[in-house]
């Protein structure tokens, strides 16, 4: 969606005119290094959790979510780097199910 916002620029450049329409990006948060997962992996917003693969079986882990945006969510606690997070697929998974995940590396 879009939102109309009026901003005041302290020392505007010459090409910036009154009532001119601009496109801007407002960054609300940033971390230099964070553990993130695709937002599609998150289950139940009221009690956030993800499904992970441990020793060939599905396990459910409660997590704490931080900053969200652009299809990714920061995981503040509950996961470790290297945990294999399962994404929704054709088959509905539950804790204890056997799995053989295909690893997808994010760029």
Secondary structure by P-SEA (a helix, b strand, c coil): cbbbbbbbbccccccccccbbbbbbbbcccccccccccccccccccbbbbbbbcccbbbbbbbbbccccccbbbbcccccccccccccccccccccccccccccccc
